[in-house]
Amino acid sequence: MEQEENKMYRYLLMFGHLFTDINQGALPAIIPFLIAQQNLSYASAASLVLAANLVSSFIQPLIGYLGDKKSRPWFMSLGILLAGSGVALLGFSSSYIISCLLASLSGVGIAMFHPEGGKIANYVAGAKKGSGMSIFAVGGNLGFAIGPIITSLALSIWGIKGTIVLLIPAVIMSVIMLGFNQKLKAFTPKKTADELNQEKAVTQRDDWVSFSKVSSLVFCRSILLYALMTFIPLFLISQFSMSEPRANMNLTVYSLVGVVATLVGGRLADRFGLGRLIKFGFSLLAPLMLVMIYASTPLIFTILIIPISFAMNCTYGSLIALGQSFVPNRIGLASGISLGLSVSVGGLFAPIIGFTGDKFGLMSAMYVIFGFSVLALLLTFIMPKNQKTS
């Protein structure tokens, strides 16, 4: 009975993650409409992604610290509401400054959900950490995939003010999560007791040099992720005169493939090794990116998004696990750097690439993105080796 109850909570947290990250997937999909509505430059529009992700990344350590001192499941409920409110009100923004503030508000909400959600998902998973955390992670992937669908449909029907539709799932899920606040809070003491019983003296030394090498690849991947999410629809609109809703559907294709790739990548890494999978993924990515830039039709471009998404997303879990393996005494800090700081690095480069597009044309911006895919491939050859990479 207890196992069934725990399973229910795993899926509750998965849906909470899904309804939070709907807003992360929605923001890039709103950008083409904001460019048309507010006459924004590429760099200004991409800066909205920076505002949301930068705020989110730097607040997450504080939220995680507070959550460790005392369990606060209500952080998740408030986080979902703020994340949805920020993007829902973007369509009603009267100035660029207000748009940045609203994107930042959404970032605060996203920051409030993830540390507490990830921690409690770990508690609920019990001994089955792998499957439990993968269920939680897939919720985020699905959110990224569904976000552009909801946004494109709403904005194509009601125009830019259709963003208000995103407030509906946020309010519903926020209320549901708040209703389970006390039950979820009860998992914390169990987790703490389990960890204390299993705690062992750690004699391994942290290898920060090796960790920094892996982190450099994590950061490079984050730059690629946010660049692709931001510029795939803009490139389709510019090169093939595609409508905003149709262009945004490619983000959904990218995200749905990412869900499958995340699950398949974990199995492949278990079988062939973390290091081999990472090199395989980035070896595929660079040539695929070059072919995509020179795609002659939107159909070819869309088809290429499928293997590109697979190459990008199959490596993510392996990169996190590999980095953690080099700092066994600081796994929490390693996770914060890999999951939090990497997001801000990716968001930071989005407006820089956007500035390149404004100054030299959108094709130049795509060349810059391709350059990062080549850099990622080169970084795989300096990755340190241990027993987990074989």
Secondary structure, DSSP 8 states (H G I E B T S, - for coil): -HHHHHHHHHHHHHHHHHHHHHHHHHHHHHHHHHHHHH---HHHHHHHHHHHHHHHHHHHHHHHHHHHHS--THHHHHHHHHHHHHHHTGGG--SHHHHHHHHHHHHHHHHHHHHHHHHHHHHHHTT-HHHHHHHHHHHHHHHHHHHHHHHHHHHHHHGGGGGGGGHHHHHHHHHHHHHTHHHHHTHHHHHHHHHHHH---------HHHHHHHHHHHHHHHHHHHHHHHHHHHHHHHHH---HHHHHHHHHHHHHHHHHHHHHHHHHHHHH-HHHHHHHHHHHHHHHHHHHHT-SSHHHHHHHHHHHHHHHHTTHHHHHHHHHHT-TT-HHHHHHIIIIIHHHHHHHHHHHHHHHHHHH-HHHHHHHHHHHHHHHHHHGGG----TT--
